[in-house]
Amino acid sequence: MPTTEDTGTIAWYDRNADLYAETHARGGADADLAAFIALITPERGPILDWGSGPGNTAAILASRGFVADATDASPRMAELAAGMGIRTRLEPFDALAPIPKYQGVWSNFGLQHVPIEHLPDLVGLANAALLPNGVLHLGLTTGRERMGFAEGTWRDDAGVLSTHVAPETAARIVQNAGLILLAQRVGSFRMIVTGEMAFFTIILARKPAEG
């Protein structure tokens, strides 16, 4: 699989990392993170915040007693995450080792920035990195106000690579990777930086136990 690093997207996040950290920070777990935490325990192994941004989620997990790793392809985002005391690696999604290590992988809208044809391989990579009974949280964009809902990958006016995936496609990718679908929801939010409405799906899935 070719590298998922995209220079235009990384440059945008480097320029906007501090604003992003300020506007997206939350002091505690929201409903989606709470649902994820309910399925994991600190004793079972580390958690990966995959495409962590400034590391807010990893920091919340660490405050709950979890060992949390963070990865991001943006040098400034990785710097901010490391500055929160999080064990951080500067790397693209495809650099994740396919070795069962994590009891949970939190992937919250990072994979919306890789070409759509790479999504099945990357979800499969997340599955490979999970321990048996491990849990995946996956957030993906399904559409945007100015770009519509057609599936595919585009570069927006800011130079950022954006991928839209229909909810049923996202569910199929997760199940084809060998994961068990536990829950799925759809929703929308207003993007803080651009003010544009974005639409999304969030999936919670589990890796089967070893037979």
C-alpha positions as CSV (number, residue, x, y, z in Angstrom):
1,M,0.0,0.0,0.0
2,P,1.4,3.4,-0.9
3,T,2.1,5.8,1.9
4,T,-1.0,7.6,3.3
5,E,1.0,10.8,4.0
6,D,-0.4,13.8,2.1
7,T,1.7,16.9,2.1
8,G,-1.1,19.3,1.6
9,T,-3.2,17.9,4.4
10,I,-0.2,17.7,6.8
11,A,0.7,21.4,5.9
12,W,-2.8,22.5,6.8
13,Y,-2.8,20.7,10.1
14,D,0.7,22.1,10.9
15,R,-0.6,25.6,10.3
16,N,-3.8,25.2,12.2
17,A,-2.7,22.8,15.0
18,D,-2.7,25.4,17.8
19,L,-6.2,26.7,16.8
20,Y,-7.4,23.2,16.4
21,A,-6.2,22.2,19.9
22,E,-7.8,25.3,21.4
23,T,-11.2,24.8,19.8
24,H,-11.5,21.0,20.0
25,A,-10.2,20.4,23.5
26,R,-12.7,18.8,25.9
27,G,-12.2,18.3,29.7
28,G,-13.8,14.9,29.8
29,A,-15.2,12.0,27.8
30,D,-18.1,12.7,25.5
31,A,-20.8,10.0,24.8
32,D,-18.7,8.3,22.1
33,L,-15.5,8.2,24.2
34,A,-17.6,7.0,27.2
35,A,-19.0,4.1,25.1
36,F,-15.5,3.2,24.0
37,I,-14.1,3.3,27.6
38,A,-17.0,1.1,28.8
39,L,-15.7,-1.7,26.7
40,I,-12.0,-1.6,27.8
41,T,-10.1,-1.7,31.1
42,P,-6.6,-0.4,32.0
43,E,-5.4,-3.8,33.0
44,R,-5.9,-5.4,29.5
45,G,-3.3,-3.4,27.6
46,P,-2.5,0.0,26.0
47,I,-4.8,2.1,23.8
48,L,-3.9,3.8,20.5
49,D,-5.2,7.2,19.6
50,W,-4.6,6.7,15.9
51,G,-4.4,10.1,14.1
52,S,-4.4,11.8,17.5
53,G,-4.2,15.5,16.6
54,P,-3.1,17.4,19.7
55,G,-3.6,14.4,21.9
56,N,-6.7,15.4,23.8
57,T,-8.4,12.0,23.7
58,A,-5.2,10.2,24.7
59,A,-4.8,12.6,27.6
60,I,-8.3,11.8,28.8
61,L,-7.6,8.1,28.6
62,A,-4.4,8.5,30.5
63,S,-6.3,10.4,33.2
64,R,-8.5,7.3,33.5
65,G,-5.5,5.0,34.2
66,F,-5.0,3.7,30.6
67,V,-1.6,3.6,28.9
68,A,-2.2,5.6,25.8
69,D,-0.1,5.9,22.7
70,A,-0.7,8.7,20.1
71,T,0.3,8.8,16.5
72,D,-0.1,11.6,14.0
73,A,1.5,12.6,10.6
74,S,1.6,16.3,11.5
75,P,4.8,17.3,13.2
76,R,3.1,20.1,15.1
77,M,0.1,17.9,16.2
78,A,2.6,15.3,17.4
79,E,4.5,18.0,19.3
80,L,1.4,19.2,21.0
81,A,0.4,15.6,22.0
82,A,3.9,14.9,23.3
83,G,3.7,18.1,25.3
84,M,0.7,16.7,27.2
85,G,2.9,13.9,28.4
86,I,1.6,11.3,25.9
87,R,3.8,8.7,24.4
88,T,3.7,10.0,20.8
89,R,5.0,8.7,17.4
90,L,5.2,10.9,14.3
91,E,4.0,8.6,11.6
92,P,1.3,8.1,8.9
93,F,-1.5,5.6,9.3
94,D,0.2,2.9,7.2
95,A,3.2,2.8,9.5
96,L,1.2,1.1,12.2
97,A,2.8,-2.3,12.9
98,P,0.4,-5.2,12.2
99,I,1.1,-6.8,15.6
100,P,-1.6,-7.5,18.2
101,K,-0.7,-4.9,20.9
102,Y,-3.7,-2.7,21.7
103,Q,-6.9,-3.5,23.5
104,G,-8.4,-0.4,21.8
105,V,-7.8,1.7,18.8
106,W,-9.5,5.2,18.7
107,S,-9.6,6.5,15.1
108,N,-11.8,9.6,15.2
109,F,-12.0,11.2,11.7
110,G,-8.3,10.8,10.9
111,L,-9.0,8.3,8.1
112,Q,-11.2,10.8,6.3
113,H,-7.9,12.2,5.0
114,V,-6.7,9.1,3.2
115,P,-7.8,8.0,-0.3
116,I,-11.0,6.0,-0.2
117,E,-9.3,3.0,-1.9
118,H,-6.9,2.7,1.1
119,L,-9.7,2.5,3.8
120,P,-10.2,-1.3,3.7
121,D,-6.4,-2.0,4.1
122,L,-6.1,0.5,6.9
123,V,-9.1,-0.8,8.8
124,G,-7.6,-4.2,8.3
125,L,-4.3,-2.9,9.8
126,A,-6.2,-1.6,12.8
127,N,-7.7,-5.1,13.3
128,A,-4.2,-6.6,13.0
129,A,-3.0,-4.2,15.8
130,L,-5.8,-5.2,18.1
131,L,-5.6,-7.8,20.8
132,P,-8.3,-10.5,20.7
133,N,-11.6,-8.9,22.0
134,G,-10.0,-5.5,21.3
135,V,-12.3,-2.5,20.4
136,L,-12.2,-0.1,17.4
137,H,-13.8,3.3,17.4
138,L,-14.0,4.6,13.9
139,G,-15.3,8.0,12.8
140,L,-15.6,8.8,9.1
141,T,-17.1,11.7,7.2
142,T,-20.1,10.9,5.0
143,G,-20.6,14.3,3.4
144,R,-20.0,18.0,3.6
145,E,-22.3,21.0,3.0
146,R,-20.4,22.3,0.0
147,M,-19.2,18.9,-1.4
148,G,-22.3,16.8,-1.2
149,F,-22.6,13.1,-0.3
150,A,-21.0,11.3,-3.2
151,E,-18.5,8.7,-2.1
152,G,-14.9,9.4,-3.1
153,T,-11.9,11.5,-2.3
154,W,-11.4,15.2,-3.1
155,R,-9.0,18.0,-2.3
156,D,-10.9,20.9,-0.8
157,D,-10.2,24.6,-1.2
158,A,-7.8,24.5,1.7
159,G,-5.7,21.8,0.0
160,V,-6.9,19.1,2.4
161,L,-7.6,15.6,1.2
162,S,-11.2,14.7,2.2
163,T,-12.9,11.3,1.8
164,H,-16.6,10.7,2.1
165,V,-18.0,7.2,2.8
166,A,-21.6,6.2,3.0
167,P,-22.6,4.7,6.4
168,E,-23.4,1.3,4.9
169,T,-20.0,1.3,3.1
170,A,-18.2,2.1,6.3
171,A,-20.0,-0.8,8.1
172,R,-19.2,-3.2,5.3
173,I,-15.5,-2.2,5.4
174,V,-15.4,-2.9,9.1
175,Q,-17.1,-6.3,8.8
176,N,-15.0,-7.3,5.8
177,A,-11.9,-6.6,7.9
178,G,-13.0,-9.3,10.3
179,L,-14.5,-7.1,13.0
180,I,-17.8,-7.5,14.7
181,L,-20.1,-4.4,14.4
182,L,-21.4,-3.4,17.9
183,A,-23.0,0.0,17.2
184,Q,-23.2,2.6,14.5
185,R,-24.7,6.1,14.5
186,V,-24.8,9.1,12.1
187,G,-24.8,12.8,12.9
188,S,-23.6,16.2,11.8
189,F,-21.6,19.1,13.2
190,R,-20.4,22.5,12.2
191,M,-16.7,22.6,11.4
192,I,-15.2,25.2,13.7
193,V,-12.4,26.5,11.4
194,T,-14.6,26.8,8.2
195,G,-18.1,27.0,9.6
196,E,-19.2,24.3,7.1
197,M,-21.7,21.6,8.1
198,A,-20.1,18.1,8.0
199,F,-21.9,14.8,8.2
200,F,-20.5,11.6,9.7
201,T,-20.9,8.0,10.9
202,I,-19.3,6.6,14.0
203,I,-18.8,2.8,14.4
204,L,-17.9,0.8,17.4
205,A,-16.6,-2.7,16.6
206,R,-14.8,-5.6,18.3
207,K,-12.2,-8.0,17.2
208,P,-13.3,-11.6,17.8
209,A,-11.7,-13.7,20.6
210,E,-9.2,-16.3,19.5
211,G,-10.9,-19.6,18.8
